[in-house]
């Protein structure tokens, strides 16, 4: 795992080696083991290396035999040995054991189609000096990041946005058009970022910049789509046991592939079925001890440490834990917003960072359970929406005026408890029968479009557009596959960004076995009844690993990396934190109505509403502005009193 940077100038001889060095040094945390560069008349390629495979021989940037083609690469190609044998038979000569060299030879052999041969996670840039062409690619599901800037004269790229900002031609400016989606979902799910003119190369895409044409041309193309594979209607003649057995076999294969390493590796263990199954399989496959790592909070009812410890005892791993408190959580926030380049979508990013720091004391590589829920229907919201949509159709025959009256009565009822109002508000009775209300506002959006219209000085726009583009692209699809597909293209990509940036902030590599693209294609074909079977979600996966884990672990209620954030925001110690949201010199002041913000904070602080998600998004936006735009990052230093001792690791 590494960090890549670089730029190509249309006019030769106008770049600077010092700029390239600053860009690479800015993301030194991604590759503390080694650094390298390649420079010619047009191209500047830089690299920071975390040495995992061929520790001695994998220095980058790396060239082909003639030195005409150079690559800077971040990731792992897990089937590189198989591809290497094929390329050697085709006449290519290797100088290292590195998978990096396989990519460059595959590009020589197959051009842009080389990406179709790779099983793994990757983001890379290849410069062909002879044709003056830059080819860049990102893996199919978006495990590894790739950001770029292009203005017709300069093309720059990097693993993290902060590296791009080291180039003198690129400045940090807020892309205001993303505000609506961010306040709704907590992230931006398309190519735009929070920084004007800085874009993401989307998962499953590659780009080619050709300087030999006038004007220079940037071409971006999608090379893979999950729904193009395994999308045929599954064979109903197959028995459930056949599907369960194949799920187990394919999971074993993808885990075994990801044990490829020349350095120690371990597992992030939450105590849920996904990470526990991976840990149990590794324990069976590995020769020596298996290290597992878990994170929790001092507030025990929000902590999954007991479940992780139970799994560790059951399968026999060398287990390590870390416990963090409110003060460590908020103290870390500005630094982690800087690491992620954008506001943190979820509070669990912070606990993941502390977990990564703990793991980095013992290993360089970890495997995680990310991605299973989006493949097999693991989130409660999927089951709720299936139920809501079913009954909403019948409820639709009730006159609209009466349904609206019932919704208003539920929301304003003085008879119902707050808990009852909240629960009814999540059902078809308390919602409009539109996807925006019944699905998106219900389970995703912190601020709905209507709420944003009141909160923002210039009103709301683009709240649902990106999600709905994916949703509307599958009009004939059944409900569950449609939900899974839309989440894989939006929610999952942001989860993977969190996984990458927080693990790399701790200088470790994270691998996600469930998101092997062939495994994802297989999951597409699994019948719906084997994903959600009655009240049991991820049914086929749970049945496939029943012999590996305690029954209570497999079938316990999903907690989903909970954080005691609501409790913390109600604490008197959080008062300075909430006050900082109303600072007149912060980013929020330019966009948010002060009276609406104050009312929201007060209603949450006094317990009238639970605005945890909304305050979290506003807090992160304010911190992001101070870190990257206003220069007032110091306002967050020690803003929550350190009442607890420093975090503890075991």
Beta strands, then each sheet from edge to edge (+ up, - down):
strand 1: 2-9
strand 2: 34-39
strand 3: 43-49
strand 4: 62-63
strand 5: 69-77
strand 6: 120-128
strand 7: 133-138
strand 8: 147-150
strand 9: 154-158
strand 10: 198-200
strand 11: 205-210
strand 12: 217-222
strand 13: 265-268
strand 14: 291-297
strand 15: 318-324
strand 16: 365-368
strand 17: 509-512
strand 18: 532-533
strand 19: 536-537
strand 20: 648-649
sheet 1: 2+ 3- 1+ 9- 8+ 10-
sheet 2: 4+ 5- 6+ 7- 11+ 12-
sheet 3: 17+ 16+ 13+ 14+ 15+ 20-
sheet 4: 18+ 19-
end
